[in-house]
Amino acid sequence: MKKGVSFLVTVALMALASSLASASYPSPLQDTCVAIAETKNAVFVNGKFCKNPNLTKADDFFFTPVNVAQIPGLNTLGISAVRIDYAPYGQNPPHTHPRATEILTVLEGTLLVGFVTSNPENRLFTKVLNKGDVFVFPIGLIHFQFNIGHTNAVAIAGLSSQNPGVITIANAVFGSDPAIDPDVLSRAFQLDKNVVKNLQSRFWYDNN
């Protein structure tokens, strides 16, 4: 009986480890898999076609901002990065990355940053960052950065996906195409319907 229980525990742990492992990017089977649009003599890996490794060059790994759309060499590598420049009192408004955790390093200036946890707590974690400070935004959570200084600020963000995606909350809610029924938003935000319609009529900029 004891042996049987021990065996079941071992199998359960192996199954758990297997499920956790399968949740990440698959391990690459070669040094590089540079994404290309040309499909002739290419191999399809992780949503992109791979270039012949013998034709890979340094420019395949260079660009800014950095994700697989700009640097095809990021295909299968599971990372991307971006430089963010903030004007005085400028911000990167509340948004989420559905496929990536973000780690932000301040190069210049002072930023107020924060993220909010999921329901039901909706707990806000916030911090003022100065030059050299680092902050992490967990995957999928709403987060923001705001330059509270009188001068420009600069930060570099690394993300744990070659294609992290971005959903800017205000854009998605009030700038969707087609528009969300104002009655829905009026109830959700406890706003007058005319206020909702006014918000929906505004120009929502793209901060991707």
Phi, psi and omega in degrees: 000316180299319180297317181298317179296317180299320180295316180297320178297317179299315180297318180298317179295320178295320179296319178296315179298320180296317181294323178292320181294323184286349181279350181259177176296143176295146179292133178294148181260002176213169185297317181224156175216074185290124183289137177222158178275330181290123185265349182294128180056029179249162178247134181272115182223126172057040176086001180224155173273140184264138175287151173302121183306332180290343181258001180293140180225169185300324181297341177293348183241020185230132172174169170205130359294172192237108162214181188296338178291329180263320179244098182299337179293349178284348182306129181076354185273343172073026177219158170205170182207160179209145170263134180239124177253127182246126171289163175307127182064017174278164182216159164256102193295166181309127183204172175227158169245105186295341185238015185205145164275146182241138173239123188247133176240126179277125178265324179212147173090192183228125182240138166265120182235162177184165173218159182242133180285170183285170176301150003267353185289316185049046183280133179268126171249121184223155184203146171266124182252138174246177182309128179093347180284152182232141180219146182246135175248113183297152183306132173082350184271146178293131181214170185203164170222140182221125179281107182265005181268171179272355182238172177297154176232151180224138177219155173244131179241132173254141182232144188273040176205146176289342180215076190292335185072156177213133175238107176278120192303308182299317180300314184293320185280312185259348182243020181294158180228110001287169184291146173291141179309124180305330178298321179297310182289325178300318178287318184296319184258002181053050180241155171297143183300327179293326176296316178299314181298322178296317178296320181292336182278348183282161177280123180254115186284158180264115180250028179296000000 
